[in-house]
């Protein structure tokens, strides 16, 4: 028999009780749904995650303003679930809408806004829209360097994403340059065995193969 992870099971039970006590559209119930969604996301159960966040989007629309940070988190997580399933067109649409609302509600330089910009860039790249993805990642990088500094993990992640998009356009010399610099910083800040450092190393190796 398949064993349900403890966290998922607890969140499912909490959600059932929340719906019984407060109803489906109460904020406490929505919080319970979100917790379950996160638990499922951590297990990569993306179809279930999508279903939960689609339902949350409908319920939240009845009790929250569209610019409410909680609503925007729901939209962001739904976009992530769509992207992970290869539903890139739908993911792009969701991330564009989330980005526009976050810029309006939070400002362009807010960390959540920058996260949405990054997610949009990834969704574009996954569709082969590499020039547009490059542009988005460059803008994200400029803002993250300004707000977080060059050594922040999110800045390093953005540089890696930019390097990938340059490589996808066969701009190998430029990709090699920024990925080498990024690898040095990643090793220094995060360590040689950090997943982001290893991803950067893998991307650099792919660029070097293409250059030879």
N, C-alpha and C positions, 0 to 999 in steps of 0.2 A: 504494500500500500504506500502511495506517495505521501511523504510527510510534509505538511505545510510548515514553513519556517515560523518560529515563535513570533517574531515581530509582525509578520503578515497576519497571522491568526489573531493576535491581540487587537490589531487595528480593525480587522473584520468584525470582531465581537463588539468593539467600541462603536463602530459605525452603526451596527444593528440597533444597539441601545440608544444611540443619539437620535436616530430616525424615529424610534418609538417614543422617546421623551419629548423631543423638540420639533420633529418633523423634518422633511427632506431639505427645506430651504432655509433652515436656521444656520447662523454662522458657526455654531459649535459643530453641527453636522458637517458643514462644508470643511471645517478644519480636520475632522476625522477622516473625511474622504481624501483630503490632501495627504494626510499621513499614510493612508493605505497606498495612495498613488506613488509616494516616494519609496515605500517599502517594495512595491512591485517593480519600480524603476531600477532599484538597486539589484534586483534579480533578473533584470533584462526581460521582463514580461511585458513587452511594449504594446501588444495588442490589448491587454487588459488595462494598461495605463491609459492608452488612448480612449478606451470606452469610459473610464472613470472621469477623465478630464473633460470629455465631451459633455457628459452629464453634469459635471460641476459648472461648466460654462453656461449651460441653460439655467440651472438653479441660481447661480450667482447673479445672473443678469436680472433677476427679480428682486434682489436685496442689496446689490452693490452698484455703485457708479462704474462706468467702463474704465475710468482713470484710476480707480482704487488700486493700490499696490497689490492687494490680494487677488483681484481680478487679473491683473497683469501677470502675476506669478502663474496663475492657472493657464493663461494663454501661452506663456513661455514654455511651461512643462508639456503642454499639448503639442506645441511645435517640435519640441525635442523628441517626443514619442513618435510623431509622424516621420521625422527625419531618420530615426533609428530603424524604421520599417521600410525605408526606401521610398517613402511618399514625399519626394522632394518638392514637387510643385505645391502641394498643400502646406508643407512645412515652410516654404518660402513665403507664401501668402500670410500665414499665421505670424511668422517672425517680422514681416514688414509691418503688419498692423500693430503688433506689440511694440516695435521700435518707435513708430510714430506716436503712439500713446505715451510711452515712457519719456520720449523727448519733451512732450508737452507737459506731462505731469511732474517729471523729476529733473529735467534739464538734460542736455546732450552729454554732459561730463559725468553724470551719475554712474556708479558701478553697474547698476542694473541695466541702464541704457546701453552701456558698452558691452555688456553680456549679450544683449539682443543684437547689437551690431555684429558681434562675432558669430552668433548663431546664424544670422542672415548670410554672412559671408560663406559659412560652411555649406548652407543649403544651396547657395548659388554654385559653389564649386562642385558639389555633388551632381549638379545638372549639366556640368560642362560649360557653365558661364564663367570662364576663368578670368577674363578681363574685368568683368564686373566684380567678381569675387576679390580680385587683387585690389581694386579701387576701395572696396569696403574695408578690407583688412588693413590697407595703408592708413585709412582715416581712423580706424580703431586703434592702430598702433600709435599714431600721433597723440591721440587723446590719452591712451593708457600711459605712455611715457610721461606725459605732462602731469597726470593725476597720481600715478603710482610709482613712477621711476622706472629706469631701464632694467633693474634687477628683480622686479616683482614677478612672481610666477605667471600671472595673467599676461603681463607684457611679453614674457618669454614664450608663452603659448601663442600669442598673436604673431610674433616673429616667425615661429615655426609654421603657422598657417599661411603666412605670406610667402615663405620660402616654398611651400608646396605648390601654391598657385603660380609662382614664377616658373617652377619646374614644369608644371602642367602646360605652360606656354612655351617651353623650351628655351626659357631665358636662364640657361644653366649657369653662366658665369656669375650673374647677379645673385642667383639662388645659392650658389656655393659660398659666396662672400658672406651673405647674411646668416646662413646656417652655420658656417664655421664660427663666426663671432658669437652666435647664439649658443652653440654647443659649449664654448669656453665659459660663458656666463652660467649656463645651466649646471655644468659640472661644479662650478665654484659655489653657486647659491643652493642648489638642490642636491648635489651629489651625483656620482657616476651611475648609481643604480636606480635613480628616480625614474618613473615611467616617462615623464616628459623629456628627460635627458636621453633616454633610450630611443624615444620616438624621433627626436631631433637627429640622433646619430644615424638612425635607419634612413631618414629622409636625405641626409647628407650623403650617405653611401650610394643611394639611388642616383643622386645628381652626379656624383663622381663616376659611376658606371656609364652614365649617358655621355659624359665628356670624353671618355676613353674610346 
